[in-house]
Amino acid sequence: MEGNSLPEEDVEMMENSDGMKTVTDESFPMVEPFIGMEFESEEAAKSFYDNYAICMGFVMRVDAFRRSMRDGTVVWRRLVCNKEGFRRSRPRRSESRKPRAITREGCKALIVVKREKSGKWVVTKFEKEHNHPLLPLSPNVRRNPLLPQTPDEKDAKIQELSAELSRERRRCTALQQQLDMVLKEMEEHSNHLSTNINNVIQSVREIESNTFIKPLS
């Protein structure tokens, strides 16, 4: 497959002080990923691997990710071949329905990118080999984003969005619980202050009442 690679000098990259190369152009010619490869953003990494997939002859699928415990932003992302894993068997709803074609074959090809403290996204893992035939395309060919996705791509996207929605719901529930606790503490503190103020007022009134009572002659 290396015969499909374009000269590296055709790729717009920037070398930093550590000697690492950062991809700066989002319309990348095909260059093989490597561990330590840097991108300016997660989207740049996705765009690069998608173009690489097109040139090599497979379809990229956006897979698992991890979020920061501090602010909830994505800090780790896995990009895989769409033939990664195996489709889970599900009971057929109808005997007359035609079964879907098997598209997942346990392919291990992937890259993993991680956001560093500098803000750049770095390739931390790269698996090149596929366990199925590839259909390389010309590097100038770009997949039309308006073309329909495969059933597995749709399933993966639905699962990703459902998981993200579930996480956001749990996060909102946790925030609501924290807010309720704060409001409860504020209410208790307010009631405590009101009680203390009423006690002070009562004490002042008793003192004033005793002061104005004249002693009996």
QUIZIHU-V406677 format. One record per residue. N is the residue number from 1. RES is the residue in one small letter. D_FIRST is the distance of its C-alpha to the first C-alpha in Angstrom with 2 decimals. Layout:
[[N/RES/D_FIRST] [N/RES/D_FIRST]]
This chain:
[[1/m/0.00] [2/e/3.79] [3/g/5.31] [4/n/5.87] [5/s/7.77] [6/l/11.44] [7/p/14.09] [8/e/15.44] [9/e/18.90] [10/d/18.33] [11/v/18.35] [12/e/21.86] [13/m/22.39] [14/m/25.60] [15/e/26.22] [16/n/29.04] [17/s/31.65] [18/d/29.69] [19/g/26.84] [20/m/24.54] [21/k/22.59] [22/t/23.60] [23/v/21.79] [24/t/24.58] [25/d/23.21] [26/e/22.61] [27/s/20.71] [28/f/17.58] [29/p/14.85] [30/m/11.38] [31/v/11.49] [32/e/10.18] [33/p/13.38] [34/f/15.41] [35/i/18.78] [36/g/21.56] [37/m/19.92] [38/e/22.87] [39/f/23.68] [40/e/27.07] [41/s/27.33] [42/e/26.02] [43/e/25.42] [44/a/23.30] [45/a/21.09] [46/k/20.91] [47/s/20.20] [48/f/17.35] [49/y/15.60] [50/d/16.47] [51/n/14.88] [52/y/11.66] [53/a/11.89] [54/i/12.69] [55/c/9.82] [56/m/7.27] [57/g/9.84] [58/f/12.29] [59/v/15.74] [60/m/17.00] [61/r/20.39] [62/v/22.85] [63/d/24.20] [64/a/26.89] [65/f/28.67] [66/r/31.62] [67/r/34.55] [68/s/36.79] [69/m/40.08] [70/r/41.79] [71/d/41.03] [72/g/38.78] [73/t/35.83] [74/v/32.23] [75/v/31.06] [76/w/28.04] [77/r/25.34] [78/r/22.55] [79/l/19.73] [80/v/17.94] [81/c/15.95] [82/n/18.65] [83/k/18.36] [84/e/19.58] [85/g/22.92] [86/f/25.13] [87/r/27.53] [88/r/31.08] [89/s/33.39] [90/r/36.20] [91/p/39.33] [92/r/39.24] [93/r/41.75] [94/s/42.56] [95/e/42.23] [96/s/41.91] [97/r/38.90] [98/k/35.62] [99/p/33.27] [100/r/30.10] [101/a/26.80] [102/i/25.03] [103/t/22.05] [104/r/21.68] [105/e/20.17] [106/g/20.36] [107/c/16.79] [108/k/16.79] [109/a/14.01] [110/l/16.01] [111/i/17.32] [112/v/21.03] [113/v/22.89] [114/k/26.50] [115/r/29.17] [116/e/30.85] [117/k/34.50] [118/s/33.55] [119/g/32.28] [120/k/28.65] [121/w/25.91] [122/v/23.81] [123/v/20.67] [124/t/22.17] [125/k/19.53] [126/f/15.76] [127/e/14.14] [128/k/10.35] [129/e/10.24] [130/h/11.28] [131/n/13.80] [132/h/13.28] [133/p/11.21] [134/l/9.22] [135/l/10.31] [136/p/8.46] [137/l/11.42] [138/s/12.56] [139/p/12.87] [140/n/16.56] [141/v/16.88] [142/r/18.54] [143/r/19.64] [144/n/23.41] [145/p/25.08] [146/l/27.91] [147/l/25.99] [148/p/27.23] [149/q/25.44] [150/t/24.68] [151/p/27.50] [152/d/25.58] [153/e/24.79] [154/k/28.51] [155/d/29.60] [156/a/27.57] [157/k/29.04] [158/i/32.50] [159/q/32.26] [160/e/31.16] [161/l/34.02] [162/s/36.47] [163/a/35.71] [164/e/36.11] [165/l/39.35] [166/s/40.62] [167/r/40.02] [168/e/41.78] [169/r/44.67] [170/r/45.08] [171/r/44.98] [172/c/47.62] [173/t/49.74] [174/a/49.67] [175/l/50.61] [176/q/53.39] [177/q/54.76] [178/q/54.80] [179/l/56.53] [180/d/59.08] [181/m/59.85] [182/v/60.40] [183/l/62.65] [184/k/64.59] [185/e/65.15] [186/m/66.27] [187/e/68.68] [188/e/70.11] [189/h/70.52] [190/s/72.22] [191/n/74.57] [192/h/75.39] [193/l/76.23] [194/s/78.36] [195/t/80.27] [196/n/80.91] [197/i/82.09] [198/n/84.42] [199/n/85.84] [200/v/86.49] [201/i/88.17] [202/q/90.32] [203/s/91.33] [204/v/92.28] [205/r/94.35] [206/e/96.16] [207/i/96.91] [208/e/98.21] [209/s/100.29] [210/n/101.89] [211/t/102.59] [212/f/104.61] [213/i/106.69] [214/k/110.12] [215/p/111.87] [216/l/114.89] [217/s/118.28]]
